[in-house]
Amino acid sequence: MSADSHPTLPPVRLRSDAELARDALGAPLFARAVRLARWAGPGTRVGVGGELATDQLPDAAAVLGLDVADEDSAGYASQAWRVAVDTGLVDVTEPEDDNGEGDEERFGTAAPGEDLALVTSGAPGDVLDLWLAALDTVLADAAVPDLDDLVDALDAGGEIDFDRLDWNPGREADFLDGVLANLYLLTVTEGGAADGPVPLPVLAASMIVPDGMGEPTDAVLEQVSDAMMRLDDQFRQLEPIGLVEFRPVDEELMAEADGPLEPETAGAADDEDVSRYGMVRLTPLGLYGIRARMLEAGVDAPAVGELAEKGADALLDAVSLYSENAAQAEIEQWLAGREQPAAAAELLAAARGDDEGGPLRRLRCQQALAPAGPEAEPAVRSVLDDPELGGLARVWLAERGVGDVPAPDPEMVFWLTVDTIAAQLAADGETEELPLLMETLTAHHTGFFEQVWRVEHPATAYVLEAMGRLHPDKKAAKEARKAAFKARSRRPA
């Protein structure tokens, strides 16, 4: 899975390993592989590649409870056997080479593998490792063209003409990895798919339509249509392993279409019409599986709760990159089980710093301290005289109606204003709410811009430039721009 497209992703909420392991054991294809592994024995015969002998496929299908008369049952049994072999649930001994002597077909043997015991006696993590190995097999199969395409690509000698097939194994695997990465991103991003399904045209377009393209050309739309049909086949294969929930493209829609499907019409259609083009979503087990593959590829794919045992410095640095809701979820898990006084002191110490990330760390620290009770008050009071934390401490105490809190001096007020706006800019950028915050913070200070440019804060000029663009009062915005120039001029190059 490519590590380049999404170097850092939003944190994902995962179920417990025990819950995920139960989901894995309940995935139809994995459950079939386990049943065949238990069935394997002295009478089981396998070919050179470890595949089950053709005449044993009906027996294997019967073991799986499949209708032997169904022409697809042998294919299902063969796929489950391949998963069992690839995951180590079955050990195979391939037939010995007869050096071309004799016409009799030789067979190897198979027996339950050592890893089969992990299904019932292993830890949840052991089961998940087996399931991930099964997922690798299914993904590799899904990247292979369907049988009809392979037959069409046979040359006169019965060999596959790969040029005619236009199939590149690496390219196909990368395409499917990219699709799954995009589906993962849509699922974990706030405002994205969340728990809802993603229309297949949206997913296909995310891989085909270039960024910044307005109205897609007919050629691009045809590529999107081709990708949709390829994904329709691939997601049908991925659903039995428990990776996705999938609603295929409506076959009637394909029959009605004169030529390629026109997925662009789905954007203007109602929900029922969109669903006819196919809908897919990652299951909780699928989220786990795609994240595991991303981590293996070097992608930073955090999960909520993985910072619970780390220090406050690691926590604040990490959640500074998260959305507010994701940060809150991570903070809550970090606070659980910690004594409030010690946790508050550790958070405040980690919030210090005049580096670029300091303002946002302090904002997240303030967020982390918001639910703290009276037990945290001594730690908060201890930083009242700290030039970086004193303003934060006063806000926290004032919100709880605590008396005898010394009023901040003007320098601290200006510093806190700059720090607050810098944090908001770092967290959310230039939002619609930011101008109102700027107006609120500056309205009660006469001559604010005449003094603020002198504030010894590394973000002073940056904040003033933003205020010059965003402040809703034109006069104040002009004053902010003048103050920004002065702040730039007094700082060393």
Backbone torsions as a table, in degrees:
resi	resn	phi	psi	omega
1	MET	NA	131.7	-175.2
2	SER	-63.2	137.0	177.7
3	ALA	-99.5	4.3	-172.7
4	ASP	-92.5	-33.1	-170.3
5	SER	-68.5	-42.7	-175.7
6	HIS	-130.9	78.1	-174.9
7	PRO	-61.2	-30.0	176.5
8	THR	-136.3	129.0	-176.1
9	LEU	-117.5	158.1	173.8
10	PRO	-62.8	154.1	-179.8
11	PRO	-70.6	146.0	-179.5
12	VAL	-107.3	144.6	172.9
13	ARG	-90.3	117.7	-179.7
14	LEU	-107.9	149.4	171.7
15	ARG	-72.1	167.8	178.3
16	SER	-65.7	157.3	178.2
17	ASP	-57.6	-37.1	-179.0
18	ALA	-63.7	-43.6	179.0
19	GLU	-65.8	-42.3	-179.5
20	LEU	-65.8	-38.0	178.4
21	ALA	-63.3	-39.6	176.5
22	ARG	-63.1	-40.9	177.0
23	ASP	-61.8	-41.1	-179.3
24	ALA	-62.6	-45.5	-179.8
25	LEU	-65.1	-26.0	179.6
26	GLY	-88.1	-7.9	178.1
27	ALA	-64.6	126.8	-171.8
28	PRO	-53.8	-45.0	-176.4
29	LEU	-69.5	-40.4	179.1
30	PHE	-66.5	-40.5	179.2
31	ALA	-62.9	-38.2	177.3
32	ARG	-64.5	-40.6	178.9
33	ALA	-61.3	-40.8	178.8
34	VAL	-63.7	-42.9	-178.9
35	ARG	-64.0	-40.2	178.7
36	LEU	-69.4	-34.1	177.9
37	ALA	-63.3	-37.4	178.4
38	ARG	-73.1	-26.5	-180.0
39	TRP	-78.4	-28.3	-175.7
40	ALA	-58.3	140.4	-178.9
41	GLY	-165.1	-164.1	-175.6
42	PRO	-57.1	-30.1	-177.5
43	GLY	-88.2	1.9	-178.5
44	THR	-80.9	130.6	-178.3
45	ARG	-117.2	137.5	-179.5
46	VAL	-129.5	156.4	179.0
47	GLY	-89.3	-167.7	-174.7
48	VAL	-60.4	-36.8	-179.2
49	GLY	-91.3	9.2	-178.8
50	GLY	86.6	1.7	-179.2
51	GLU	-73.0	152.1	-178.7
52	LEU	-70.6	139.2	178.6
53	ALA	-57.4	141.7	-174.1
54	THR	-56.8	-41.4	-176.2
55	ASP	-73.7	-5.5	177.5
56	GLN	-98.9	-7.3	-179.3
57	LEU	-61.9	-40.7	176.5
58	PRO	-59.7	-40.3	177.8
59	ASP	-63.4	-42.0	179.4
60	ALA	-63.8	-40.2	178.5
61	ALA	-63.6	-39.6	179.2
62	ALA	-64.8	-40.0	177.1
63	VAL	-59.2	-34.9	-179.1
64	LEU	-82.0	-2.3	-179.8
65	GLY	77.4	19.5	179.3
66	LEU	-87.7	155.1	177.4
67	ASP	-75.4	109.9	-175.6
68	VAL	-61.8	-28.1	-179.4
69	ALA	-73.2	-18.0	179.1
70	ASP	-73.1	127.8	-176.1
71	GLU	-65.5	-18.6	179.6
72	ASP	-86.1	-12.1	-173.3
73	SER	-63.9	-37.3	179.4
74	ALA	-64.2	-38.4	178.6
75	GLY	-65.5	-41.0	177.7
76	TYR	-63.6	-41.8	-179.9
77	ALA	-66.4	-40.8	180.0
78	SER	-63.5	-41.3	179.7
79	GLN	-65.4	-43.7	179.4
80	ALA	-62.7	-39.1	178.0
81	TRP	-63.6	-42.7	-179.9
82	ARG	-61.9	-40.5	176.9
83	VAL	-63.2	-42.1	-179.9
84	ALA	-61.6	-40.6	-179.9
85	VAL	-69.8	-46.4	-176.0
86	ASP	-66.2	-28.1	-178.6
87	THR	-89.6	-6.6	-177.9
88	GLY	85.8	6.7	174.9
89	LEU	-69.1	-24.6	176.6
90	VAL	-125.5	137.7	172.3
91	ASP	-103.7	129.7	-180.0
92	VAL	-116.9	146.8	171.3
93	THR	-115.9	110.8	-175.1
94	GLU	-70.7	156.2	-178.5
95	PRO	-64.9	148.6	178.5
96	GLU	-73.4	147.5	178.8
97	ASP	-73.4	127.6	-180.0
98	ASP	-94.6	12.0	178.6
99	ASN	56.3	30.9	176.5
100	GLY	80.0	4.3	-178.3
101	GLU	-92.5	134.2	176.9
102	GLY	87.3	151.4	-178.1
103	ASP	-100.9	-10.3	-175.7
104	GLU	-74.1	132.3	179.1
105	GLU	-70.7	132.2	-179.5
106	ARG	-98.8	149.3	-179.3
107	PHE	-129.5	151.6	170.9
108	GLY	-97.5	-172.4	-177.0
109	THR	-122.4	167.7	179.9
110	ALA	-143.5	152.2	178.8
111	ALA	-153.1	157.8	177.1
112	PRO	-54.8	135.5	-179.6
113	GLY	-83.2	164.3	179.4
114	GLU	-60.5	-33.6	-177.0
115	ASP	-70.3	-14.3	179.6
116	LEU	-60.2	-34.2	-179.1
117	ALA	-62.8	-25.6	-178.8
118	LEU	-66.2	-22.5	-178.6
119	VAL	-62.0	-37.1	-177.6
120	THR	-105.7	-30.3	-174.6
121	SER	-113.4	-5.3	-178.9
122	GLY	-82.2	168.6	175.3
123	ALA	-74.2	161.1	177.2
124	PRO	-52.3	-36.8	179.3
125	GLY	-64.2	-32.9	177.4
126	ASP	-66.0	-42.8	178.5
127	VAL	-63.0	-42.1	-179.2
128	LEU	-66.3	-34.8	176.2
129	ASP	-63.2	-41.2	177.3
130	LEU	-63.6	-41.8	-179.8
131	TRP	-64.6	-39.1	178.2
132	LEU	-62.9	-38.0	176.4
133	ALA	-64.5	-39.5	176.8
134	ALA	-64.1	-39.4	178.8
135	LEU	-61.4	-40.8	178.3
136	ASP	-58.3	-42.4	179.4
137	THR	-63.2	-44.8	-176.8
138	VAL	-67.8	-39.4	178.1
139	LEU	-64.1	-39.4	177.9
140	ALA	-64.0	-41.2	177.8
141	ASP	-64.8	-38.8	-176.8
142	ALA	-66.9	-24.2	-179.5
143	ALA	-83.6	-2.9	179.7
144	VAL	-90.8	138.2	178.3
145	PRO	-57.9	155.0	-179.9
146	ASP	-71.3	167.9	-172.6
147	LEU	-60.4	-38.6	-179.1
148	ASP	-61.1	-41.8	179.2
149	ASP	-65.2	-38.6	179.9
150	LEU	-65.5	-41.5	179.2
151	VAL	-63.6	-42.5	179.8
152	ASP	-63.1	-25.3	-175.2
153	ALA	-93.2	3.9	178.6
154	LEU	-71.2	135.7	177.3
155	ASP	-89.2	-174.4	-176.2
156	ALA	-61.1	-28.6	-179.2
157	GLY	-88.8	5.4	179.8
158	GLY	82.5	7.2	177.7
159	GLU	-95.1	153.5	179.9
160	ILE	-76.6	126.7	176.1
161	ASP	-89.5	96.0	-174.0
162	PHE	-66.5	-29.0	176.6
163	ASP	-65.5	-42.2	178.3
164	ARG	-68.4	-36.7	179.5
165	LEU	-69.6	-26.8	-176.4
166	ASP	55.1	50.2	-179.2
167	TRP	-125.2	123.3	175.8
168	ASN	-116.7	112.5	-174.3
169	PRO	-54.1	-45.0	-179.4
170	GLY	-64.8	-41.2	-179.9
171	ARG	-64.9	-42.2	-179.4
172	GLU	-65.6	-41.4	179.1
173	ALA	-64.5	-41.3	179.0
174	ASP	-64.5	-38.6	179.3
175	PHE	-62.5	-46.8	-179.2
176	LEU	-65.9	-39.6	176.0
177	ASP	-60.5	-42.3	179.6
178	GLY	-63.8	-40.9	177.7
179	VAL	-60.7	-46.6	-178.4
180	LEU	-67.4	-34.0	176.2
181	ALA	-65.4	-42.0	178.2
182	ASN	-66.2	-39.4	177.0
183	LEU	-63.5	-40.6	176.4
184	TYR	-61.2	-46.6	-178.6
185	LEU	-62.5	-42.8	178.0
186	LEU	-62.7	-31.1	-177.1
187	THR	-77.2	-39.7	-173.8
188	VAL	-91.6	-14.0	-178.3
189	THR	-80.0	130.6	177.2
190	GLU	-62.8	134.2	-175.2
191	GLY	85.6	-1.4	178.8
192	GLY	-92.7	-143.5	-175.2
193	ALA	-71.0	-31.6	-175.7
194	ALA	51.4	-123.3	-178.4
195	ASP	-89.7	-0.7	-178.0
196	GLY	-87.4	156.6	178.6
197	PRO	-74.8	156.0	179.4
198	VAL	-105.5	129.0	176.6
199	PRO	-61.9	139.5	-179.2
200	LEU	-59.3	-37.2	177.3
201	PRO	-60.9	-36.6	179.4
202	VAL	-64.2	-43.5	-178.4
203	LEU	-67.9	-42.7	178.8
204	ALA	-64.7	-42.6	-179.6
205	ALA	-64.0	-32.0	-179.7
206	SER	-63.6	-21.4	-179.9
207	MET	-98.2	-19.5	-171.2
208	ILE	-109.6	-46.7	-172.9
209	VAL	-74.6	123.1	-180.0
210	PRO	-63.2	147.1	176.2
211	ASP	-59.3	136.9	176.5
212	GLY	86.6	-5.5	178.9
213	MET	-73.1	131.4	178.7
214	GLY	-76.8	-102.6	177.9
215	GLU	-81.3	118.6	-178.7
216	PRO	-61.6	143.7	177.4
217	THR	-74.7	165.2	178.0
218	ASP	-60.5	-37.2	179.9
219	ALA	-63.8	-41.9	179.5
220	VAL	-67.4	-41.2	179.3
221	LEU	-62.9	-36.1	177.8
222	GLU	-66.9	-37.4	176.3
223	GLN	-64.7	-39.8	177.6
224	VAL	-62.8	-42.4	178.5
225	SER	-61.3	-44.2	178.3
226	ASP	-62.2	-41.9	179.6
227	ALA	-64.5	-38.6	177.7
228	MET	-58.6	-45.4	-177.5
229	MET	-68.6	-34.6	176.1
230	ARG	-66.1	-43.4	179.7
231	LEU	-67.3	-34.3	177.9
232	ASP	-57.5	-44.5	178.6
233	ASP	-68.4	-41.2	-176.3
234	GLN	-69.5	-40.3	-179.8
235	PHE	-70.2	-28.0	173.0
236	ARG	-61.2	-36.0	179.7
237	GLN	-77.1	-29.4	-175.8
238	LEU	-84.6	-20.1	-178.0
239	GLU	-64.2	-41.9	-177.1
240	PRO	-64.3	-20.5	178.0
241	ILE	-85.6	-1.8	176.2
242	GLY	88.8	11.3	-177.5
243	LEU	-76.2	-40.4	-174.8
244	VAL	-136.7	160.5	162.6
245	GLU	-104.8	129.6	-169.7
246	PHE	-135.9	132.8	170.0
247	ARG	-109.5	111.8	-174.0
248	PRO	-66.3	166.5	173.6
249	VAL	-61.1	135.1	-179.6
250	ASP	-61.6	121.8	-178.3
251	GLU	-64.3	-32.1	177.0
252	GLU	-65.0	-36.0	178.5
253	LEU	-63.2	-41.5	178.9
254	MET	-66.6	-36.9	179.6
255	ALA	-68.6	-33.7	-179.4
256	GLU	-75.0	-26.7	-173.4
257	ALA	-68.6	136.0	175.1
258	ASP	-99.9	90.0	-173.9
259	GLY	96.3	-157.4	-177.7
260	PRO	-62.2	148.4	173.5
261	LEU	-60.6	151.4	179.6
262	GLU	-109.7	82.8	-173.2
263	PRO	-64.8	-17.9	-179.0
264	GLU	-63.7	-23.8	180.0
265	THR	-70.0	-20.1	-179.2
266	ALA	-66.5	-27.4	-177.7
267	GLY	-65.9	-29.2	-177.8
268	ALA	-101.9	-1.4	-176.5
269	ALA	-88.3	168.4	177.8
270	ASP	-78.4	175.5	-173.9
271	ASP	-59.3	-39.2	-178.3
272	GLU	-65.4	-39.9	178.9
273	ASP	-66.4	-41.4	179.6
274	VAL	-59.7	-40.5	-176.8
275	SER	-63.6	-22.7	179.7
276	ARG	-67.2	-20.7	179.4
277	TYR	-86.7	3.8	179.6
278	GLY	100.7	138.7	179.5
279	MET	-136.1	140.9	-178.2
280	VAL	-143.9	147.2	171.8
281	ARG	-148.1	148.7	175.0
282	LEU	-73.5	136.6	171.8
283	THR	-76.6	167.6	172.4
284	PRO	-54.5	-38.7	176.3
285	LEU	-67.3	-36.3	177.5
286	GLY	-64.4	-40.6	176.1
287	LEU	-58.9	-44.8	178.2
288	TYR	-60.5	-45.4	-175.9
289	GLY	-66.0	-45.2	-179.5
290	ILE	-68.3	-37.9	176.9
291	ARG	-62.6	-41.7	179.6
292	ALA	-60.8	-40.7	178.9
293	ARG	-68.6	-36.2	177.3
294	MET	-64.9	-44.5	179.1
295	LEU	-60.5	-40.1	179.3
296	GLU	-64.3	-30.8	-180.0
297	ALA	-85.3	-0.9	178.2
298	GLY	92.2	11.2	178.5
299	VAL	-82.8	137.4	176.2
300	ASP	-79.7	101.1	-178.0
301	ALA	-124.0	82.5	-174.5
302	PRO	-69.1	158.8	175.5
303	ALA	-127.0	140.5	179.5
304	VAL	-60.5	128.9	177.4
305	GLY	104.7	-13.9	-176.8
306	GLU	-75.4	-9.0	177.7
307	LEU	-96.9	1.8	-172.4
308	ALA	-58.1	-31.9	-176.8
309	GLU	-98.1	0.7	-178.9
310	LYS	-91.5	170.2	-178.7
311	GLY	-75.9	168.9	-178.4
312	ALA	-64.6	-30.5	179.2
313	ASP	-64.1	-44.0	177.6
314	ALA	-65.3	-39.0	179.6
315	LEU	-60.9	-53.0	-175.8
316	LEU	-67.0	-36.5	176.9
317	ASP	-62.7	-41.4	-177.2
318	ALA	-72.2	-49.4	-174.7
319	VAL	-72.7	-12.0	173.9
320	SER	-63.1	-23.7	179.5
321	LEU	-93.0	-4.8	-176.5
322	TYR	-92.0	162.0	169.2
323	SER	-68.9	166.8	-176.7
324	GLU	-60.9	-44.0	-178.8
325	ASN	-65.9	-42.6	179.4
326	ALA	-66.1	-39.9	177.9
327	ALA	-61.9	-41.9	-179.4
328	GLN	-63.0	-41.0	179.2
329	ALA	-63.3	-42.1	180.0
330	GLU	-67.8	-41.5	-179.9
331	ILE	-62.0	-42.6	-179.2
332	GLU	-60.5	-40.5	178.6
333	GLN	-69.4	-34.2	178.8
334	TRP	-67.2	-39.6	-177.7
335	LEU	-73.1	-28.3	-176.9
336	ALA	-60.1	127.1	178.1
337	GLY	86.6	-4.1	178.0
338	ARG	-99.6	146.4	174.4
339	GLU	-71.1	132.2	-174.4
340	GLN	-58.3	-45.5	-178.6
341	PRO	-59.8	-46.1	-178.9
342	ALA	-67.6	-40.1	180.0
343	ALA	-64.1	-42.4	179.9
344	ALA	-63.5	-43.4	179.5
345	ALA	-63.2	-40.3	-179.5
346	GLU	-67.4	-40.2	179.2
347	LEU	-64.7	-43.8	-179.3
348	LEU	-63.9	-40.8	179.4
349	ALA	-64.4	-38.2	-178.8
350	ALA	-73.5	-19.1	-177.1
351	ALA	-80.4	-13.2	-178.7
352	ARG	-69.9	160.4	174.1
353	GLY	136.2	138.8	179.1
354	ASP	-102.5	18.9	177.0
355	ASP	-78.6	175.3	-176.4
356	GLU	-61.3	-32.7	-178.5
357	GLY	-84.6	-3.5	-176.9
358	GLY	-57.6	-49.7	-178.1
359	PRO	-56.7	-42.9	-178.6
360	LEU	-71.3	-33.3	174.7
361	ARG	-61.1	-42.2	-179.9
362	ARG	-67.4	-35.1	176.2
363	LEU	-63.9	-43.6	178.8
364	ARG	-69.3	-32.5	175.0
365	CYS	-62.7	-44.2	178.0
366	GLN	-61.1	-40.2	177.3
367	GLN	-63.4	-40.4	-179.3
368	ALA	-68.8	-33.3	-178.6
369	LEU	-82.5	-12.6	-175.1
370	ALA	-55.0	-43.4	-178.8
371	PRO	-83.0	-3.7	-175.8
372	ALA	-65.8	145.2	-179.6
373	GLY	-97.4	-164.1	-177.3
374	PRO	-58.0	-24.8	-179.0
375	GLU	-61.3	-25.1	-178.6
376	ALA	-85.5	-8.7	-173.8
377	GLU	-59.2	-43.3	179.4
378	PRO	-57.8	-42.2	179.8
379	ALA	-64.5	-39.1	-180.0
380	VAL	-68.9	-42.9	179.6
381	ARG	-62.5	-29.7	-176.1
382	SER	-66.0	-14.6	-178.3
383	VAL	-110.6	14.9	-178.3
384	LEU	-59.4	-31.7	-178.9
385	ASP	-93.5	0.6	179.0
386	ASP	-73.7	125.7	-177.3
387	PRO	-62.2	-26.3	-179.7
388	GLU	-92.3	-28.8	-173.7
389	LEU	-111.7	-10.4	-176.0
390	GLY	-61.2	-40.4	178.8
391	GLY	-65.7	-44.0	177.6
392	LEU	-58.6	-43.4	-179.1
393	ALA	-63.2	-42.0	179.8
394	ARG	-65.0	-39.0	177.3
395	VAL	-62.2	-44.9	-179.0
396	TRP	-61.4	-45.7	-178.8
397	LEU	-67.8	-39.9	-179.5
398	ALA	-64.9	-37.2	180.0
399	GLU	-64.8	-20.5	179.2
400	ARG	-102.6	7.8	176.7
401	GLY	68.0	24.8	-179.5
402	VAL	-73.4	134.1	179.6
403	GLY	-87.5	-173.9	178.0
404	ASP	47.3	35.8	176.0
405	VAL	-95.5	122.0	-177.9
406	PRO	-64.1	141.4	178.4
407	ALA	-68.7	144.8	179.7
408	PRO	-74.3	149.1	174.6
409	ASP	-77.5	162.8	-176.9
410	PRO	-56.5	-37.6	-178.8
411	GLU	-60.8	-40.4	178.8
412	MET	-67.9	-37.3	179.4
413	VAL	-62.4	-46.4	-179.9
414	PHE	-65.5	-41.7	-179.9
415	TRP	-61.5	-44.6	-179.9
416	LEU	-64.0	-36.8	178.2
417	THR	-62.1	-47.9	178.9
418	VAL	-61.9	-44.3	-177.7
419	ASP	-63.5	-40.8	-178.5
420	THR	-64.8	-45.9	-178.9
421	ILE	-69.0	-38.4	177.2
422	ALA	-60.6	-40.1	179.6
423	ALA	-65.8	-42.5	179.9
424	GLN	-65.3	-39.0	176.9
425	LEU	-63.3	-40.2	-179.7
426	ALA	-70.7	-34.1	-176.2
427	ALA	-77.0	-47.0	-170.5
428	ASP	-127.6	-2.7	-177.0
429	GLY	75.5	-158.7	-176.2
430	GLU	-87.1	81.8	-177.7
431	THR	-81.1	169.5	178.1
432	GLU	-66.8	-27.9	-177.9
433	GLU	-79.6	-19.6	-173.5
434	LEU	-63.0	-42.4	177.9
435	PRO	-56.6	-39.2	178.5
436	LEU	-65.2	-39.7	176.5
437	LEU	-62.0	-42.8	178.7
438	MET	-60.8	-44.0	-179.6
439	GLU	-64.1	-41.0	-179.4
440	THR	-65.0	-42.1	-176.1
441	LEU	-72.2	-25.2	-176.2
442	THR	-102.0	-13.9	-172.1
443	ALA	-66.1	-28.3	-173.3
444	HIS	-95.0	9.7	-177.4
445	HIS	-124.1	106.0	177.2
446	THR	-65.9	134.4	-179.9
447	GLY	67.6	31.4	-176.3
448	PHE	-55.7	-50.1	-174.6
449	PHE	-74.2	-16.3	176.1
450	GLU	-75.3	-19.0	-176.6
451	GLN	-113.3	-31.3	-169.3
452	VAL	-66.1	-27.3	-176.9
453	TRP	-64.9	-16.2	179.3
454	ARG	-85.0	-7.8	-175.5
455	VAL	-62.1	130.5	179.5
456	GLU	-83.2	74.6	177.7
457	HIS	-133.6	133.4	-175.9
458	PRO	-61.0	-19.2	-177.4
459	ALA	-102.8	10.4	-175.0
460	THR	-57.5	-53.0	-177.9
461	ALA	-63.9	-41.3	-179.5
462	TYR	-60.7	-44.6	179.9
463	VAL	-66.0	-42.6	-179.7
464	LEU	-65.3	-36.4	176.2
465	GLU	-63.7	-40.1	177.1
466	ALA	-65.0	-39.6	178.2
467	MET	-65.8	-33.7	177.2
468	GLY	-64.4	-28.0	178.0
469	ARG	-87.8	-33.4	-165.5
470	LEU	-110.8	-19.8	-175.7
471	HIS	-58.3	129.1	-175.3
472	PRO	-68.4	-21.0	177.5
473	ASP	-90.3	118.3	-175.0
474	LYS	-59.7	-39.5	179.5
475	LYS	-65.0	-45.3	178.8
476	ALA	-63.1	-38.6	179.3
477	ALA	-62.4	-40.8	178.6
478	LYS	-64.6	-42.8	178.3
479	GLU	-62.8	-36.3	179.3
480	ALA	-64.5	-39.8	-179.9
481	ARG	-66.2	-39.4	176.7
482	LYS	-64.1	-43.1	-179.9
483	ALA	-64.9	-36.4	178.6
484	ALA	-63.2	-40.3	178.3
485	PHE	-62.3	-42.2	179.1
486	LYS	-65.5	-40.1	-179.5
487	ALA	-65.2	-39.7	177.3
488	ARG	-64.1	-39.1	-174.9
489	SER	-69.5	-31.4	-176.1
490	ARG	-86.2	-13.9	179.9
491	ARG	-87.5	141.6	178.2
492	PRO	-64.0	147.9	-179.1
493	ALA	-68.3	NA	NA
